[in-house]
Amino acid sequence: MTPEPAPPEDAPAKALENLEQARLAQETKDERQVWYFLAYFLFGIHFIAFIMIYAVRHAK
């Protein structure tokens, strides 16, 4: 039997680099989702406010 070759010396560094890239990608995705939520929320608040202003101005 032949012995298995030893893993390269930079294997842990590569693994850490891959984990860091995955974490950054997930963080970017999460941040984008937060901005979308904020945009929809602010749009909804303004939409309701305009409806209420219209209702008050046109009330008899």
Summary of the structure (lengths in Angstrom):
residues: 60
radius of gyration: 26.9
end to end distance: 95.3
largest distance: 95.3
contacts: 95
relative contact order: 0.06
helix: 78%
strand: 0%
